[in-house]
Amino acid sequence: MPEMKGTDFLNQVRKQYPETIRMMLTAHTDIAIAVEAINNGAIFQFINKPWVNHDFRCMVKQAFEQYDENWKQTHYSKAFNNSFEAILVVEKAGRVRSVNNAFSLITGFAEQEIIARELPLFKNDGKLVGHEFFVEKLATIDNWSGQIELLCNSGQESFVWLAVTVVKNSMNEITDYIYTFIDS
């Protein structure tokens, strides 16, 4: 490009349209330029000319997939944080991975008080129950729901309708459990 370096152009595109997935095609094999572009977050792929058509198509497909993944992350994060339902993500081992704002409002637990902590936050028939209680319920199904007592940070107990959903990876292995409930 005669007026400016490609990396400068892609940096401007990134600033004006940060959601775009940028790819750099070049006839130059200057590694310093590639490193600069990647380090500045300006590009997704660095492609040397000439390219193999099949490989180029795969890279473009990957760029579209990355765009879709970024879109999901942004929108799902907004849904997670702005939901009126309390959401608690618990890793397979039973430690809390994340909570949303509604969780903190309903339970009185600040995020930093609950992250990496193990349950129990619930009672069933007057007895404390931890993550194992729900793992047993979900041994053969992917969703469970029912009324259960919630233990709040203030010591107050209240009944909530709790739904617990199993999250599995592409190999069908359990990775997390998502707990959702609403203050009744």
Secondary structure in CASP SS format (residue, H / E / C, confidence):
PFRMAT SS
TARGET T0000
AUTHOR 0000-0000-0000
METHOD secondary structure of the structure
MODEL  1
M C 1.00
P C 1.00
E C 1.00
M C 1.00
K C 1.00
G H 1.00
T H 1.00
D H 1.00
F H 1.00
L H 1.00
N H 1.00
Q H 1.00
V H 1.00
R H 1.00
K H 1.00
Q H 1.00
Y C 1.00
P C 1.00
E C 1.00
T C 1.00
I C 1.00
R C 1.00
M E 1.00
M E 1.00
L E 1.00
T E 1.00
A C 1.00
H C 1.00
T C 1.00
D C 1.00
I H 1.00
A H 1.00
I H 1.00
A H 1.00
V H 1.00
E H 1.00
A H 1.00
I H 1.00
N H 1.00
N C 1.00
G C 1.00
A C 1.00
I C 1.00
F C 1.00
Q E 1.00
F E 1.00
I E 1.00
N E 1.00
K C 1.00
P C 1.00
W C 1.00
V C 1.00
N H 1.00
H H 1.00
D H 1.00
F H 1.00
R H 1.00
C H 1.00
M H 1.00
V H 1.00
K H 1.00
Q H 1.00
A H 1.00
F H 1.00
E H 1.00
Q H 1.00
Y H 1.00
D H 1.00
E H 1.00
N H 1.00
W H 1.00
K H 1.00
Q H 1.00
T H 1.00
H H 1.00
Y H 1.00
S H 1.00
K H 1.00
A H 1.00
F H 1.00
N H 1.00
N H 1.00
S C 1.00
F C 1.00
E C 1.00
A E 1.00
I E 1.00
L E 1.00
V E 1.00
V E 1.00
E E 1.00
K C 1.00
A C 1.00
G C 1.00
R E 1.00
V E 1.00
R E 1.00
S E 1.00
V E 1.00
N C 1.00
N H 1.00
A H 1.00
F H 1.00
S H 1.00
L H 1.00
I H 1.00
T H 1.00
G C 1.00
F C 1.00
A C 1.00
E H 1.00
Q H 1.00
E H 1.00
I H 1.00
I C 1.00
A C 1.00
R C 1.00
E E 1.00
L C 1.00
P C 1.00
L C 1.00
F E 1.00
K E 1.00
N E 1.00
D C 1.00
G C 1.00
K E 1.00
L E 1.00
V E 1.00
G C 1.00
H H 1.00
E H 1.00
F H 1.00
F H 1.00
V H 1.00
E H 1.00
K H 1.00
L C 1.00
A C 1.00
T C 1.00
I C 1.00
D C 1.00
N E 1.00
W E 1.00
S E 1.00
G E 1.00
Q E 1.00
I E 1.00
E E 1.00
L E 1.00
L E 1.00
C C 1.00
N C 1.00
S C 1.00
G C 1.00
Q C 1.00
E E 1.00
S E 1.00
F E 1.00
V E 1.00
W E 1.00
L E 1.00
A E 1.00
V E 1.00
T E 1.00
V E 1.00
V E 1.00
K E 1.00
N C 1.00
S C 1.00
M C 1.00
N C 1.00
E C 1.00
I E 1.00
T E 1.00
D E 1.00
Y E 1.00
I E 1.00
Y E 1.00
T E 1.00
F E 1.00
I E 1.00
D E 1.00
S C 1.00
END
